[in-house]
Amino acid sequence: MRVSLLTREYPPEVYGGAGVHVEYLARELRELVDLTVHCFGVDRPDARAYRPWDALDGNAALGTMSVDLAMTAGVDGAELVHSHTWYANLAGHFAKLNYGIPHVATTHSLEPLRPWKEEQLGGGYQLSSFCERTGLEAADAIIAVSSAMRDDVLGCYPAVEPGRVRVIHNGIDTEEYAPDPNTDVLERHGVDQSRPYVIFVGRITHQKGLEHFLDAAPSIDPKAQLVLCAGAPDTPEIGERVRSRIPKLERTIWIEQMLPKPEVIQLLTHATVFVCPSIYEPMGIVNLEAMACETAVVASRVGGIPEVVAEGETGFLVEPGDANELAERINEVLADPGLAERFGKAGRERAIERFSWRAIAERTADLYRTLAA
């Protein structure tokens, strides 16, 4: 079966969980179907890349829609298209209409549940919402990356028939994401190996809840360092709010640049606690990454995170936005090295047993076959 995978993100341009998902799913799918990846950005040897029309330079939403049109032309000959996020949903819909082929859409987040984007994008948010709604309501099948995500799809888009929405979780490569005993990355970034540390990894965005972690920081055990792998602010305003608070936290190490995966893996490995204070997270693949590195997790009880983090077994879950509870649970792990170790080992076992990319790709290919039959 000839399948075209449509995505904004693809290596080397990956900045979020959707891009990570596509990278590993594509790797496994290539052994199961005749796969071509269509993506945004720079040319790649293993994908066909598209860029916005010059006339639309500076208008992000319209530029995205121009890429969708070009992608539609580019998938001629495919027997099925599979789109990821609103950036590519419209291309999948147009391909369905133009070539009479099935369209599968994977939902990693939903525009109606990210209303703060309207402040950033203005009318562009209305266009992104249009692209998502149009693509999803007409898709032959929708893959939700968690059961919570499935509920969100049906709640936001009542025109979607429940039978068209399947749950296929995100996954993790536990050979790549594995404990790294080396310490060169810690040394380079000034992490004191004689002290425990709490780590945050994510973009500076309202969704990821970094500001809630900063609210909790004064109440976290002062013996612990705070390591923030945080960059790419959504807006200059949220970037400045974070920047203005960091100097007040003397034990904080702020790494603003996007680090290569091996460096992130080493930082995750040696952390006592990984914290995920998100207020919206359909799946939260970064929690899986931390668990695979044998690190205890304290995360928000929101979206698909409870399907990943087992409360009291691989970490703790807290109410989103509750800085006091966040600090309490982090301190509980910091105070008990044995507990941190048990959570870490159980987390890796859970990642290996339940979230293999190979199994996820096989379920995805099975779905393709039911639609092409």
ZAPAFI-70120 format. One line per 8 residues: number of its first residue (from 0); their letters; for each residue x, y, z of N, C-alpha, C. Coordinates in pm, whole numbers, plus 50000, padded with zeros to 5 digits. Layout:
N
NUM = A = X:Y:Z:X:Y:Z:X:Y:Z  ...
This chain:
373
0 = MRVSLLTR = 50085:49880:50000:50000:50000:50000:50088:50124:50000  50056:50219:49911:50130:50344:49903:50066:50447:49996  50138:50486:50100:50087:50577:50202:50171:50704:50203  50103:50820:50206:50172:50948:50223:50144:51000:50363  50251:51023:50439:50241:51076:50575:50264:51227:50568  50168:51306:50614:50171:51451:50600:50194:51515:50736  50296:51600:50747:50335:51654:50877:50406:51787:50861  50395:51871:50961:50478:51991:50962:50621:51954:51004
8 = EYPPEVYG = 50633:51881:51114:50764:51851:51172:50819:51718:51121  50947:51719:51092:51018:51597:51058:51166:51626:51073  51246:51532:51121:51388:51560:51142:51453:51620:51016  51538:51721:51033:51594:51770:51160:51510:51878:51228  51392:51908:51175:51311:52016:51231:51198:51957:51316  51234:51920:51439:51138:51865:51535:51145:51949:51661  51032:51999:51705:51032:52085:51823:50927:52046:51926  50844:51947:51897:50739:51910:51992:50706:51761:51984
16 = GAGVHVEY = 50610:51721:52066:50573:51580:52075:50520:51523:51946  50448:51604:51867:50395:51555:51739:50509:51518:51645  50615:51599:51645:50729:51571:51559:50801:51444:51601  50814:51425:51732:50876:51302:51783:50794:51181:51740  50663:51192:51754:50571:51084:51715:50592:51047:51568  50590:51147:51481:50602:51122:51337:50737:51059:51304  50843:51107:51368:50977:51055:51340:50983:50904:51362  50936:50859:51478:50949:50717:51511:50842:50632:51442
24 = LARELREL = 50722:50687:51426:50618:50613:51355:50661:50587:51211  50716:50690:51145:50761:50674:51006:50870:50568:50996  50962:50568:51091:51071:50470:51089:51017:50328:51089  50916:50301:51173:50861:50166:51182:50766:50135:51067  50690:50235:51021:50595:50212:50913:50663:50176:50782  50785:50225:50762:50855:50198:50635:50873:50048:50612  50873:49969:50721:50887:49824:50707:50753:49755:50683  50644:49832:50694:50511:49771:50684:50432:49816:50562
32 = VDLTVHCF = 50460:49937:50512:50389:49991:50396:50489:50067:50308  50447:50101:50187:50528:50184:50097:50504:50330:50137  50593:50385:50219:50568:50513:50284:50651:50626:50221  50584:50741:50202:50651:50865:50165:50611:50972:50266  50708:51043:50321:50681:51150:50416:50682:51283:50342  50580:51364:50367:50569:51499:50311:50569:51595:50430  50661:51692:50431:50678:51777:50548:50703:51922:50508  50708:52008:50609:50740:52149:50588:50892:52168:50600
40 = GVDRPDAR = 50943:52276:50540:51078:52320:50572:51185:52283:50473  51305:52254:50527:51423:52232:50444:51414:52098:50372  51486:52086:50261:51489:51961:50187:51555:51852:50271  51503:51730:50260:51559:51614:50329:51580:51501:50230  51674:51412:50260:51694:51298:50170:51584:51193:50181  51512:51190:50293:51413:51085:50316:51270:51138:50325  51247:51259:50274:51111:51315:50276:51101:51421:50167  50979:51450:50128:50955:51558:50032:50910:51681:50110
48 = AYRPWDAL = 50984:51790:50094:50960:51910:50175:50894:52021:50094  50815:52102:50163:50742:52212:50101:50758:52338:50186  50752:52451:50120:50764:52579:50190:50650:52671:50149  50611:52766:50237:50501:52857:50204:50530:52939:50079  50425:52977:50011:50440:53062:49893:50500:53197:49933  50589:53247:49851:50656:53374:49881:50557:53488:49904  50448:53488:49828:50351:53597:49839:50283:53600:49975  50292:53489:50050:50226:53480:50181:50326:53487:50295
56 = DGNAALGT = 50449:53522:50265:50551:53532:50368:50508:53632:50475  50515:53590:50600:50475:53679:50709:50336:53651:50763  50256:53572:50692:50123:53534:50741:50126:53383:50765  50147:53344:50891:50174:53204:50923:50060:53111:50884  49937:53150:50913:49824:53061:50886:49803:53044:50736  49805:53155:50662:49788:53145:50518:49906:53073:50454  50026:53096:50506:50142:53024:50456:50127:52874:50474  50074:52834:50589:50049:52692:50613:49950:52636:50513
64 = MSVDLAMT = 49845:52710:50485:49744:52663:50391:49802:52651:50250  49898:52738:50216:49962:52725:50085:50046:52598:50077  50111:52562:50188:50185:52436:50191:50089:52319:50175  49971:52327:50238:49872:52221:50226:49830:52200:50081  49814:52308:50008:49779:52296:49866:49890:52227:49787  50014:52269:49814:50127:52207:49744:50140:52060:49780  50118:52027:49908:50122:51887:49950:50017:51805:49877  49899:51862:49860:49792:51791:49790:49837:51749:49651
72 = AGVDGAEL = 49900:51841:49581:49953:51807:49449:50063:51702:49458  50142:51708:49564:50257:51621:49578:50225:51476:49611  50106:51449:49663:50073:51312:49704:50003:51233:49594  49997:51288:49475:49935:51217:49362:49997:51078:49348  49912:50978:49344:49959:50840:49335:49949:50763:49465  49925:50833:49576:49909:50765:49705:49775:50693:49710  49771:50586:49788:49646:50513:49808:49579:50550:49939  49652:50620:50026:49597:50667:50153:49687:50778:50203
80 = VHSHTWYA = 49627:50880:50267:49705:50987:50328:49678:50989:50478  49781:51023:50553:49773:51025:50700:49832:51157:50748  49748:51246:50800:49793:51380:50840:49809:51390:50991  49900:51481:51031:49929:51503:51173:49920:51652:51202  49834:51688:51296:49808:51824:51345:49739:51910:51240  49688:52025:51286:49612:52112:51196:49695:52160:51079  49827:52164:51098:49914:52211:50990:49898:52129:50864  49867:52002:50877:49857:51914:50760:49718:51855:50740
88 = NLAGHFAK = 49626:51878:50833:49492:51820:50820:49421:51863:50692  49438:51989:50654:49369:52038:50535:49425:51971:50409  49556:51946:50407:49616:51875:50294:49558:51734:50283  49541:51668:50398:49481:51536:50396:49339:51539:50343  49263:51642:50382:49125:51655:50336:49120:51681:50186  49204:51771:50139:49207:51801:49995:49247:51678:49914  49343:51600:49965:49384:51479:49895:49269:51379:49887  49194:51367:49995:49077:51279:49996:48978:51320:49886
96 = LNYGIPHV = 48951:51451:49878:48857:51501:49778:48912:51487:49637  49038:51522:49618:49095:51529:49483:49124:51392:49422  49167:51298:49507:49208:51168:49454:49114:51054:49494  49013:51083:49577:48920:50980:49618:48983:50870:49701  49077:50909:49790:49148:50811:49873:49116:50836:50021  49134:50737:50108:49105:50757:50251:49202:50856:50316  49149:50928:50413:49229:51023:50493:49223:50980:50639  49338:50953:50696:49352:50926:50839:49417:51049:50902
104 = ATTHSLEP = 49366:51093:51015:49422:51209:51084:49455:51171:51228  49577:51200:51270:49613:51179:51410:49603:51312:51485  49534:51311:51599:49517:51431:51681:49616:51428:51796  49705:51526:51797:49803:51540:51906:49760:51649:52004  49672:51736:51959:49613:51842:52040:49493:51893:51959  49413:51980:52020:49296:52034:51949:49292:52185:51966  49265:52256:51858:49262:52401:51863:49158:52456:51960  49035:52401:51969:48938:52457:52064:48984:52451:52209
112 = LRPWKEEQ = 49078:52363:52240:49126:52349:52377:49254:52428:52402  49292:52511:52304:49408:52598:52321:49368:52743:52291  49271:52795:52366:49216:52929:52335:49318:53041:52348  49425:53018:52428:49526:53123:52443:49596:53154:52311  49585:53062:52213:49647:53088:52083:49583:53205:52010  49457:53234:52043:49391:53347:51977:49460:53478:52010  49515:53488:52134:49590:53608:52171:49716:53623:52087  49775:53510:52051:49899:53513:51973:49872:53535:51825
120 = LGGGYQLS = 49768:53468:51773:49751:53458:51628:49638:53542:51572  49548:53592:51657:49435:53669:51606:49354:53587:51508  49333:53642:51388:49256:53572:51286:49321:53443:51242  49452:53432:51259:49519:53308:51224:49467:53189:51304  49422:53216:51427:49365:53109:51509:49234:53059:51448  49157:53150:51391:49032:53109:51325:49063:53021:51204  49171:53053:51134:49210:52972:51018:49262:52836:51061  49344:52832:51165:49394:52702:51212:49279:52616:51260
128 = SFCERTGL = 49182:52677:51325:49065:52603:51373:48983:52550:51256  48971:52631:51151:48900:52588:51030:48969:52467:50967  49101:52474:50953:49176:52363:50893:49155:52234:50972  49163:52245:51105:49148:52126:51188:49006:52070:51179  48908:52157:51197:48768:52111:51196:48732:52047:51062  48770:52112:50954:48736:52060:50821:48800:51924:50798  48927:51912:50834:48996:51785:50814:48941:51673:50899  48916:51701:51027:48872:51596:51118:48728:51552:51091
136 = EAADAIIA = 48641:51646:51066:48501:51608:51049:48479:51521:50926  48567:51531:50827:48550:51452:50705:48646:51334:50697  48737:51319:50793:48836:51211:50786:48769:51074:50795  48827:50978:50725:48773:50842:50730:48802:50776:50864  48913:50814:50926:48945:50765:51060:49030:50869:51131  49010:50879:51261:49088:50970:51344:49158:50887:51450  49288:50905:51460:49365:50838:51565:49384:50937:51679  49339:50899:51797:49362:50979:51918:49478:50916:51994
144 = VSSAMRDD = 49571:50999:52041:49691:50946:52105:49669:50905:52250  49546:50920:52299:49510:50874:52433:49358:50864:52439  49308:50794:52541:49162:50788:52560:49107:50925:52592  49182:51003:52669:49139:51140:52700:49130:51223:52572  49224:51203:52481:49221:51274:52354:49097:51235:52273  49061:51107:52276:48939:51062:52206:48816:51134:52261  48807:51143:52393:48695:51214:52454:48692:51361:52411  48811:51421:52402:48819:51561:52360:48772:51578:52216
152 = VLGCYPAV = 48812:51486:52128:48771:51495:51988:48619:51491:51978  48558:51397:52047:48413:51381:52039:48341:51498:52106  48403:51556:52210:48343:51671:52276:48352:51798:52194  48464:51818:52128:48486:51940:52048:48419:51933:51911  48408:51811:51858:48355:51795:51721:48245:51691:51721  48125:51730:51766:48015:51633:51774:47971:51577:51640  48014:51640:51530:47980:51586:51397:48060:51460:51365  48166:51435:51440:48249:51315:51418:48180:51194:51479
160 = EPGRVRVI = 48163:51088:51399:48102:50966:51449:48202:50894:51541  48158:50853:51660:48250:50789:51755:48325:50670:51697  48260:50594:51608:48324:50476:51552:48444:50506:51464  48459:50633:51424:48573:50671:51340:48696:50709:51422  48683:50714:51554:48794:50759:51638:48855:50640:51711  48980:50610:51682:49052:50498:51742:49164:50551:51833  49188:50481:51942:49299:50519:52031:49422:50435:51998  49528:50502:51957:49660:50439:51940:49759:50532:52008
168 = HNGIDTEE = 49816:50488:52117:49899:50576:52200:50028:50618:52129  50086:50726:52180:50223:50759:52146:50315:50650:52198  50438:50650:52150:50531:50546:52194:50666:50603:52233  50759:50514:52258:50893:50553:52301:50992:50448:52251  51107:50493:52206:51216:50403:52168:51301:50383:52292  51282:50270:52359:51351:50247:52486:51495:50201:52469  51537:50181:52344:51679:50156:52321:51754:50290:52312  51688:50387:52252:51750:50520:52244:51733:50595:52377
176 = YAPDPNTD = 51610:50596:52428:51584:50660:52557:51608:50557:52666  51729:50559:52718:51772:50464:52821:51870:50536:52912  51887:50488:53034:51979:50556:53127:52119:50572:53070  52174:50691:53084:52308:50723:53037:52395:50755:53158  52490:50669:53191:52572:50691:53311:52677:50801:53297  52701:50847:53176:52803:50951:53155:52759:51083:53217  52855:51172:53237:52825:51299:53306:52882:51421:53233  52932:51403:53112:52995:51515:53043:52898:51629:53016
184 = VLERHGVD = 52770:51596:52987:52671:51701:52960:52642:51780:53088  52632:51710:53200:52610:51777:53327:52724:51873:53356  52845:51827:53335:52963:51911:53362:52963:52034:53273  52928:52016:53146:52930:52128:53051:52829:52236:53088  52718:52194:53145:52614:52292:53180:52616:52334:53326  52717:52292:53399:52735:52339:53535:52643:52277:53638  52596:52155:53612:52511:52086:53709:52599:52022:53816  52573:52054:53942:52649:52002:54055:52605:51858:54082
192 = QSRPYVIF = 52694:51763:54056:52657:51623:54069:52647:51576:54213  52688:51658:54306:52678:51621:54447:52541:51657:54505  52460:51727:54427:52327:51770:54473:52219:51712:54383  52102:51682:54439:51991:51636:54355:51939:51751:54269  51872:51716:54160:51810:51823:54082:51676:51779:54024  51593:51880:54004:51461:51864:53942:51470:51924:53803  51416:51853:53702:51432:51899:53565:51297:51920:53496  51291:52027:53419:51178:52055:53329:51233:52056:53187
200 = VGRITHQK = 51163:51991:53095:51201:51993:52954:51078:52029:52872  51083:52141:52803:50967:52178:52722:50978:52320:52671  50886:52354:52583:50881:52489:52529:50822:52586:52633  50857:52712:52618:50802:52816:52705:50669:52859:52645  50565:52796:52692:50431:52819:52640:50332:52801:52754  50220:52869:52744:50116:52858:52846:50079:52711:52869  50071:52636:52762:50028:52497:52769:50118:52412:52858  50249:52435:52853:50343:52349:52922:50357:52382:53071
208 = GLEHFLDA = 50300:52494:53115:50290:52521:53257:50418:52556:53329  50520:52603:53256:50647:52636:53322:50629:52738:53433  50540:52833:53412:50519:52937:53513:50466:52878:53644  50391:52770:53635:50342:52704:53756:50458:52637:53831  50552:52584:53756:50672:52528:53818:50753:52638:53886  50762:52753:53821:50833:52866:53883:50760:52914:54008  50627:52906:54008:50551:52941:54128:50584:52845:54242  50605:52719:54207:50634:52618:54309:50778:52624:54359
216 = APSIDPKA = 50868:52679:54277:51012:52674:54304:51053:52721:54443  51000:52834:54496:51044:52879:54629:51014:52779:54740  50917:52689:54716:50880:52592:54819:50949:52457:54801  51028:52443:54697:51100:52318:54674:51226:52317:54759  51260:52202:54813:51377:52184:54900:51496:52264:54846  51549:52356:54924:51658:52443:54875:51787:52369:54843  51799:52246:54889:51919:52170:54856:51918:52122:54710  51801:52124:54649:51788:52073:54512:51810:52183:54409
224 = QLVLCAGA = 51880:52148:54301:51896:52239:54188:51772:52228:54097  51745:52331:54024:51636:52332:53927:51699:52349:53788  51680:52252:53703:51737:52255:53567:51622:52274:53469  51627:52384:53397:51522:52416:53300:51577:52405:53159  51534:52304:53086:51564:52295:52942:51442:52355:52873  51442:52486:52863:51322:52558:52820:51359:52668:52723  51299:52664:52606:51325:52767:52506:51206:52783:52415  51226:52849:52302:51124:52870:52199:50994:52925:52257
232 = PDTPEIGE = 50998:53043:52323:50874:53098:52379:50770:53125:52271  50645:53100:52305:50535:53123:52210:50523:53269:52173  50543:53356:52271:50533:53500:52248:50647:53569:52322  50685:53689:52278:50786:53764:52354:50744:53792:52497  50612:53807:52519:50562:53841:52652:50587:53727:52751  50550:53602:52711:50571:53491:52804:50719:53463:52820  50797:53486:52716:50941:53471:52727:51000:53568:52827  50952:53692:52824:51003:53794:52914:50959:53766:53058
240 = RVRSRIPK = 50838:53716:53076:50791:53684:53212:50881:53578:53275  50915:53477:53197:51003:53372:53248:51142:53429:53274  51194:53505:53179:51328:53560:53191:51341:53648:53315  51238:53722:53348:51244:53814:53463:51245:53739:53596  51199:53614:53596:51189:53539:53721:51311:53451:53748  51382:53412:53644:51493:53319:53662:51601:53372:53755  51646:53498:53742:51755:53546:53829:51722:53539:53977  51593:53537:54013:51554:53532:54153:51569:53391:54211
248 = LERTIWIE = 51593:53293:54124:51609:53155:54168:51756:53116:54148  51838:53145:54248:51983:53133:54233:52029:52991:54202  51953:52892:54242:51996:52753:54220:51949:52698:54087  51902:52786:53999:51846:52743:53871:51953:52745:53761  51953:52639:53682:52035:52632:53562:51939:52634:53444  51944:52742:53366:51850:52758:53254:51925:52734:53124  51883:52631:53053:51942:52597:52922:51839:52637:52816  51864:52747:52747:51765:52802:52655:51766:52735:52518
256 = QMLPKPEV = 51882:52685:52474:51888:52628:52340:51826:52489:52336  51779:52450:52218:51727:52315:52199:51847:52219:52196  51850:52125:52289:51962:52033:52299:51941:51909:52212  52048:51850:52163:52037:51721:52094:51982:51615:52188  51914:51517:52133:51853:51414:52215:51950:51347:52312  52070:51310:52270:52161:51244:52366:52190:51330:52489  52196:51461:52472:52220:51548:52587:52099:51553:52679  51980:51559:52621:51857:51558:52702:51848:51427:52779
264 = IQLLTHAT = 51880:51317:52713:51874:51186:52778:51965:51180:52899  52086:51233:52886:52177:51232:53000:52125:51319:53114  52071:51435:53081:52016:51523:53185:51896:51458:53253  51811:51390:53177:51697:51320:53236:51745:51207:53328  51845:51135:53283:51893:51018:53357:51935:51053:53499  52008:51162:53515:52068:51194:53644:51977:51280:53733  51863:51323:53679:51770:51401:53760:51703:51313:53865  51673:51371:53979:51598:51298:54081:51450:51297:54047
272 = VFVCPSIY = 51402:51409:53992:51261:51422:53957:51249:51494:53823  51164:51441:53736:51122:51513:53616:50985:51572:53644  50966:51699:53611:50838:51764:53639:50771:51805:53509  50642:51775:53500:50561:51811:53383:50436:51883:53433  50442:52017:53444:50331:52093:53502:50227:52141:53401  50213:52072:53291:50126:52116:53182:49982:52137:53228  49915:52231:53161:49772:52249:53186:49688:52184:53077  49753:52144:52967:49685:52072:52859:49787:51981:52795
280 = EPMGIVNL = 49758:51851:52791:49855:51755:52738:49781:51630:52694  49747:51621:52565:49672:51504:52519:49740:51371:52549  49871:51368:52551:49944:51246:52581:50063:51272:52672  50149:51365:52637:50265:51396:52719:50379:51298:52699  50429:51290:52575:50533:51194:52541:50661:51218:52622  50683:51342:52663:50805:51373:52738:50809:51298:52872  50692:51268:52927:50690:51186:53050:50742:51045:53023  50705:50990:52908:50757:50860:52868:50908:50863:52853
288 = EAMACETA = 50959:50971:52795:51103:50984:52777:51175:50982:52911  51120:51055:53008:51181:51056:53142:51172:50919:53207  51055:50855:53196:51038:50723:53254:51135:50622:53194  51155:50629:53063:51247:50536:52997:51391:50556:53045  51421:50676:53094:51555:50705:53149:51563:50674:53298  51460:50606:53352:51454:50564:53492:51449:50683:53588  51369:50783:53551:51355:50901:53636:51212:50912:53687  51199:50939:53816:51067:50959:53877:51000:51081:53816
296 = VVASRVGG = 50868:51078:53806:50792:51185:53741:50690:51244:53838  50681:51378:53837:50568:51447:53901:50502:51529:53791  50378:51497:53760:50312:51556:53644:50168:51594:53675  50114:51680:53591:49975:51723:53607:49880:51608:53575  49773:51602:53652:49667:51505:53629:49571:51565:53524  49616:51559:53397:49541:51625:53291:49557:51547:53162  49453:51548:53078:49460:51486:52947:49501:51340:52954  49598:51302:52870:49642:51163:52863:49754:51128:52959
304 = IPEVVAEG = 49800:51223:53039:49913:51194:53129:49884:51079:53226  49761:51071:53285:49736:50959:53375:49739:50822:53306  49732:50819:53173:49745:50693:53100:49892:50652:53086  49981:50747:53110:50125:50723:53098:50188:50705:53236  50166:50801:53324:50226:50801:53457:50132:50729:53554  50178:50619:53609:50096:50543:53704:50113:50604:53843  50006:50659:53896:50009:50727:54025:50059:50632:54135  50162:50678:54206:50217:50599:54316:50304:50483:54274
312 = ETGFLVEP = 50320:50462:54142:50404:50353:54093:50524:50405:54014  50500:50500:53925:50610:50558:53847:50628:50706:53879  50542:50759:53964:50551:50899:54002:50424:50945:54069  50407:51076:54076:50288:51135:54136:50217:51225:54035  50085:51232:54049:50003:51321:53969:49946:51430:54058  49941:51554:54005:49891:51668:54082:49790:51744:53998  49711:51825:54065:49614:51907:53994:49687:52013:53912  49649:52031:53786:49717:52131:53703:49701:52271:53761
320 = GDANELAE = 49811:52344:53766:49808:52481:53815:49822:52495:53966  49827:52382:54039:49837:52387:54186:49985:52383:54225  50045:52500:54241:50189:52509:54271:50223:52448:54405  50133:52461:54504:50162:52405:54636:50170:52253:54633  50074:52190:54566:50075:52044:54558:50195:51997:54475  50227:52073:54371:50342:52038:54288:50470:52036:54372  50490:52140:54452:50609:52147:54538:50609:52034:54641  50495:52005:54700:50487:51901:54802:50528:51764:54746
328 = RINEVLAD = 50477:51733:54629:50507:51602:54571:50653:51593:54526  50705:51701:54470:50846:51703:54433:50933:51681:54557  50899:51750:54665:50975:51736:54790:50966:51595:54847  50851:51533:54829:50834:51395:54879:50933:51301:54810  50951:51319:54681:51046:51234:54608:51190:51270:54644  51218:51400:54653:51353:51444:54689:51396:51391:54826  51301:51379:54917:51333:51339:55054:51353:51189:55069  51319:51111:54967:51323:50966:54978:51392:50907:54855
336 = PGLAERFG = 51525:50896:54856:51597:50842:54740:51550:50702:54700  51510:50622:54797:51459:50489:54766:51332:50495:54684  51244:50588:54720:51120:50605:54645:51149:50651:54502  51241:50747:54491:51278:50796:54358:51331:50682:54272  51413:50596:54330:51468:50484:54254:51360:50385:54213  51266:50356:54305:51157:50262:54272:51070:50318:54160  51036:50446:54170:50956:50508:54064:51029:50499:53930  51159:50529:53933:51235:50529:53809:51240:50392:53743
344 = KAGRERAI = 51267:50289:53820:51276:50153:53762:51138:50106:53713  51034:50136:53789:50900:50097:53746:50858:50174:53621  50903:50299:53609:50870:50378:53492:50931:50320:53366  51056:50278:53375:51119:50218:53256:51050:50087:53219  51017:50007:53316:50948:49881:53287:50815:49909:53217  50744:50010:53263:50614:50044:53204:50632:50092:53059  50734:50172:53037:50759:50223:52902:50789:50109:52806  50869:50012:52849:50906:49900:52763:50784:49812:52733
352 = ERFSWRAI = 50706:49783:52836:50596:49688:52822:50477:49743:52743  50450:49873:52755:50323:49925:52703:50334:50022:52586  50454:50073:52559:50460:50184:52463:50567:50162:52355  50572:50043:52300:50666:50011:52193:50620:50074:52061  50712:50140:51989:50678:50200:51859:50641:50094:51756  50702:49978:51763:50671:49873:51666:50525:49832:51676  50478:49813:51798:50338:49774:51817:50245:49884:51770  50283:50009:51794:50200:50122:51752:50192:50130:51600
360 = AERTADLY = 50305:50109:51532:50307:50111:51386:50223:49998:51328  50229:49880:51390:50150:49768:51341:50001:49795:51354  49960:49857:51464:49818:49891:51480:49776:49997:51379  49866:50090:51350:49836:50194:51252:49822:50134:51113  49914:50045:51075:49907:49980:50944:49781:49894:50932  49741:49829:51040:49616:49751:51038:49497:49841:51009  49497:49961:51068:49390:50056:51042:49389:50096:50894  49506:50123:50839:49514:50157:50697:49446:50048:50612
368 = RTLAA = 49475:49923:50644:49424:49812:50562:49272:49802:50569  49215:49832:50685:49068:49826:50695:49003:49934:50609  49070:50047:50593:49014:50156:50514:49033:50136:50365  49140:50066:50328:49170:50045:50186:49098:49922:50130  49042:49842:50220:48979:49717:50175:48854:49745:50090
